[in-house]
Amino acid sequence: MRRGAPLSLPFLLFLYVKQVLMTSLSLGKLSRHIDTLVTRFHI
């Protein structure tokens, strides 16, 4: 565990950043869909 820590730490950080980016992108798409639905219902 100690031996692989220096190598696995940046990898885990990269995976975490990628996950955050993917979730933020999906949330952006969701917010866009919600915005279009809201505008459609208001119109």
C-alpha positions as CSV (number, residue, x, y, z in Angstrom):
1,M,0.0,0.0,0.0
2,R,2.8,2.4,1.0
3,R,4.8,1.6,-2.1
4,G,1.9,2.3,-4.5
5,A,0.8,5.4,-2.8
6,P,2.9,7.9,-4.8
7,L,1.7,6.4,-8.0
8,S,-1.9,5.8,-7.1
9,L,-2.5,9.3,-5.5
10,P,-2.2,11.3,-8.7
11,F,-4.2,8.6,-10.5
12,L,-7.0,8.8,-8.0
13,L,-6.9,12.6,-8.2
14,F,-7.2,12.4,-12.0
15,L,-10.2,10.0,-11.7
16,Y,-11.8,12.3,-9.1
17,V,-11.4,15.3,-11.4
18,K,-12.7,13.4,-14.4
19,Q,-15.7,12.3,-12.4
20,V,-16.4,15.9,-11.2
21,L,-16.1,17.1,-14.8
22,M,-18.5,14.4,-16.1
23,T,-21.0,15.2,-13.3
24,S,-20.8,18.9,-14.0
25,L,-21.3,18.3,-17.7
26,S,-24.3,16.1,-17.1
27,L,-25.7,18.7,-14.7
28,G,-25.2,21.4,-17.3
29,K,-27.2,19.3,-19.8
30,L,-29.9,18.7,-17.2
31,S,-30.2,22.4,-16.5
32,R,-30.4,23.1,-20.2
33,H,-33.2,20.6,-20.6
34,I,-35.0,22.0,-17.6
35,D,-34.6,25.6,-19.0
36,T,-36.1,24.5,-22.3
37,L,-39.0,22.8,-20.6
38,V,-39.6,25.8,-18.4
39,T,-39.6,28.2,-21.4
40,R,-41.9,25.9,-23.3
41,F,-44.4,25.7,-20.4
42,H,-44.2,29.5,-19.8
43,I,-44.8,30.1,-23.5
